[in-house]
């Protein structure tokens, strides 16, 4: 069986400055039902071209026939994918990576950290929490972006909060935007609550991930309670 399968581009919608919500139809392929853990990712490529890794931004769905991605217009492959017309064909692999262990978070406070396009891997986690909100303690999303118009899924943030997820948005380069919220980096806004019994899921640039893990360690969160999606 080939490692690559053909899927069809069905939608592309601006999500934030430099970010696009991009949807593939995988119907009729062995990929249906293969996405089982929030945070998993796939390889994408144009037929015969170079491949790249992309996190699936939609939650696992046993019978689902579409996968969502959050593409950043940076680099030759993402740019090429973003310029494809609806109906174009791309090649995609089965999901890989451990994803995030939702079962380990049950009954505990959950800290979610995402920066920029890293929110794509965290979004399915939030979907799982919202489906079974009572199974988790306090859930807090620390979401960082460079500028106020760089937050993906802005239309969903309010709904996440209404469904019991505390959302803290932090801007690192507010400039003259008039931004009135948190500034700096997500790891600077952990608050004063006790964290030593919490579990944390992280996705973002390497430096951000390392800094967050260091801050969590100082606050008593053991490394065994901090998870990446790969």
Buried (B, 14 or more C-beta within 10 A) or exposed (E): EEEBBBBBBBEBEEBBBBBBBBBBBBEEBEBBEBBEBBBBBBBBBBEEEEBBEBBBBBBBBEEBBBBBBBBBEEEEBBEBBBEBEEEBEBBBBBBEBEBBBBEBBEEBBBBBBBBBBBBBBBBBBBBBBBEEEEBBBEBBBBBBBBBBBBBBBBEBBEEBEEBEBEBBBBBBEBEEEEBEEBEEBBBBBBEEEEBEEBBBBBBBEEEBBEBBBEBBEEBEBEEEBBBBBB
